[in-house]
Amino acid sequence: MKISRRVFFAAILFTRPAQTKSLEVAVLETFEMNGRTIAVLAHHADPSSRTLFASWLRSHQHSAVKIRSSAGLETTASVFRVRMCFGRALIVLHEPIQIREQDTLTLLM
């Protein structure tokens, strides 16, 4: 396949950067070790996002994401679908940060 320089540079200059998708989740339970949160159990933040979050979990059984707390702290995490609890996710933080139950987290994918 041959591509002219003009087409190549036009593709680079006029493509839009990938937009970061995000989902908000509500923290149901925190798991702590030495006073720091290392994992959380979460579900959809509001009823309107329930279906979207559940379908995302089904299609991403385990994923690496970046999370942002309501205080603005960010870290990377692994998200696992909890199969026995519909619409629930176990989020294992790669770096412990302070998160409380009933906080809202933003998952950045």
Helices and strands as residue ranges (DSSP letters): H 5-14, E 22-33, E 36-44, G 47-49, H 50-59, E 62-68, E 74-82, E 88-97, E 104-108
